[in-house]
Amino acid sequence: MNYKFQLVVLLITLPILSNAQNTEISGRIELGGYASVRDSLPFWMVSNTYGRMEPDTRAIGLAEARVQHRLGEQSFLEAGGGILFNDAAAPVLRVDSWYAQYQNQWFGVIGGKKQRPMTYGGLSTSGESILWSDNARPMPGMYAYTSEPIALVRSKKLLFDAYWGEYLMDDERYVDNARVHSKGLTFVYRFNPQTELSVGLEHVAQWAGTHPVNGALPARFKDYLKIITGSSGGEGAVEGDQINALGNSIGSYRIRFKKHYDSFNMELFWNNIFEDRSGRELNNLPDGRYGIYLEKKQPIGLVHNVLYEYYYMKSHSDGAPFMSTGDDYFNNYVYLSGWSYNQQTIGSPLFLTGGDVFGIVNNRFTAHHLGIGGSVKQLPYRLLLTYSRNYGLRRRGEILQEGKNVFSSRFDLNIPVNFADLKFIMASDFAEVSKPKFAVGLHMVKRF
């Protein structure tokens, strides 16, 4: 894909929009520096940074611009982009994002590369979906979505929310130029204005591309229809895909319960992962992510919001019938780079990659995660605390790594000054198999 051409089109679009009425121009410049007692930075200094950080990053810079033109009270047209400098990356200077977006009262569509919006106040390991986090760079593609839940009945008690996405994996990986199909559907039942229950399903599938041994993988329109429906590959597909679903399909059930109280909001949520029939039928229970999020309606006091998440990822359908047992979450025998992009996990970063093109190296684990946001003497802060016990992978009935305890933390403190905002960062890792890691960082952010 010709990124230079896309960037030129974006830069031409920005001034055209900026000359129109009802147009807002905004942006930011961010500069950061890091110091660490080890060669690599701690886990939470690198993870969930939209793929901008590397383990050995010491200096980073980001310039972003956005133009939004209001078409009406609930519709707009937007274009934006950003350039990133990272002293540890190759190349050190790259396009971080480029996109165009249209949204109205019911529907929206995004083309290009745009980061997903932050949810849960940035306290979560994986936001609202275990399959999509803030950990990896955005992939180029198209994304269509409902901007608000749409009512199915006149009482507006039953609604639905949906999205559809198509992407290209243009990074260095085992299967070159693999594509990604994604979709999600959620039904929402509102008991009353203060209480609602959401039940949904997400599906992503890696397909097509060029395999280093088998050559071009099925990429015709009829193959795309099989990807959408989860059908077997048939003639032309690799042997396993002729029996099972074509490509690398991953699904997730999602349940959320929201309750609004007088002074705070509460949300309970659960996600799981499944890759075949055993997981679809929940034979891999209790595997999943369980969580609770509390948020004050008035952000005052020492604590504004709190999130707790618990991961259990040890079942992998091990008790299911033979052909469905031994799930290998986020990995695949054809798409060996797995559910990763630029060697970073697309889903929850607690599924660890090996830093190469061969996918996930740890998908059996338990974890406790606590996130707290608030302010100290009117200075906003964020605290992340994560304890995980990692069991690596199981291949041919054998666990390839023994359990390893890891405790990771991060603390951010925002300090506004006259000319910009400063953010002080501290992070640490304590692990059984390596020496402790400590690092500090300082960011300066200028918004306009």
Residue, then its C-alpha position, 0 to 999 in steps of 0.5 A: m500500500n502506497y502510504k506516501f500517496q495516502l498521506v499526500v491525499l490527507l494533507i490536501t484534504l486538511p486545508i480544504l476542510s479548514n476553509a469551511q464553516n463549522t470546522e475545528i482544527s486541533g492537534r498535539i505535539e508530544l515529546g518523551g524521554y525514558a531512563s531504565v536500570r535495565d536494557s529493556l523497559p517494564f511491561w506497562m511502559v511498552s504495552n497499550t501504547y498503540g504500538r508506539m513504544e519499543p522495549d529499548t525506546r529512550a526518546i519518542g516524539l509524536a505530532e498529530a493534527r485533526v480537522q473536523h467539519r460539522l455537517g449537522e448537530q449529530s454528523f461530521l466529517e473528519a480527517g487526521g494523521g500523525i508522524l512518530f519518531n522513536d529512537a529504537a524503531a526502524p525506521v526511526l520516523r514513520v507515519d503513525s496514523w492517517y484516516a478519514q471518518y464520517q459519522n451521523q446519528w446512526f452510522g459511521v465509517i473510518g478509512g485508513k489507520k486510526q487508533r481505537p478510542m480509549t475506554y475505562g479511563g485507560l485503566s483496563t488491560s484490553g478495553e471493551s474487547i479481549l480481541w482488540s486492545d490499545n497494544a498494537r499499531p492500527m492496521p490499514g483498512m475500512y471500519a463501519y459501525t453504529s454510532e449509537p445503539i439502534a432501537l429494535v422495538r418502539s419502547k426502546k428497551l431492546l436495541f442493537d449495536a454492530y460493526w464490520g471491519e476489513y484490514l490488511m496486515d502489511d507488517e513483516r510476518y510469516v504469511d505476507n499480506a494476510r487480510v483480516h475480516s472482523k465483525g461484532l453484534t451486541f444486543v442491549y436490553r434496557f430495564n430502565p434508564q439506569t439499568e441495562l444488560s448487553v450480550g454480544l458476539e465478536h468474530v475476527a478471521q485472518w485469511a488470504g496472503t502468501h504462505p512461504v511454503n504453500g504459496a498464495l492462500p485462497a483469496r477469491f470472493k467465494d473464499y471471503l464468503k466462507i470467511i464470513t460464515g466460518s465455513s471450511g476451505g474446500e479445494g485449494a486450501v491447506e489440508g487442515d482448512q479443508i476440514n475446519a474453518l478457512g483461515n484463522s478464526i477467533g471469536s469472543y462472547r461478551i456480556r456487560f451489565k451497567k447500573h447508574y446510581d446517584s453518585f457513580n456508575m457501575e459496570l460488570f463485564w465478561n469476555n471469553i475466547f473461542e476458536d472452534r466448536s468446543g469454545r463456542e459451546l463453552n467447553n473451555l469455561p472458566d476461561g475468560r476475562y472477568g471485571i468490574y468498573l466503578e466511576k464517579k459521576q463527579p470526578i472529585g476527590l482522591v479516587h475518580n474511577v477504579l477497575y478490577e480484572y481477573y483473567y483465567m486462561k488455563s482450560h483451553s478446552d482440555g476436557a473436550p473431545f479429542m478433535s476439539t481439545g487443546d486450544d491455542y489462543f491467538n496462535n494458528y498452524v498456518y498463520l504462524s505470526g498469530w493474532s499479532y501485528n508488528q510483533q505486538t499482540i492485537g488483543s490483550p497484551l497479557f498474551l505475550t509475544g516472543g518479539d519475532v514473527f512466530g506469534i504468541v509464546n504465553n497464552r496459559f495464565t491467570a492474572h489480577h489487574l487493578g487500575i485506579g484513576g484520580s487526582v492528588k491536590q488537583l493533579p490527575y494520576r493513573l495507577l496500574l497494578t498487575y500480577s500474573r502467573n504465566y504457564g507458557l504454551r502447551r504443544r502435543g500435551e506438554i507445557l513448554q514453560e513452567g509457571k512464572n510469577v510477574f508483578s508489573s506496575r505503572f504510575d502516571l502523574n499529570i502536571p499542568v504548566n503554563f506552556a504545556d502539560l507534563k506527565f511523569i511516569m514510573a514503572s517496574d517489573f518483578a519476575e521470578v526469572s529475571k532481575p527487577k526492572f525500574a524505569v522513569g519517563l517524562h512527557m511534554v504535551k502541547r495541544f493546539 
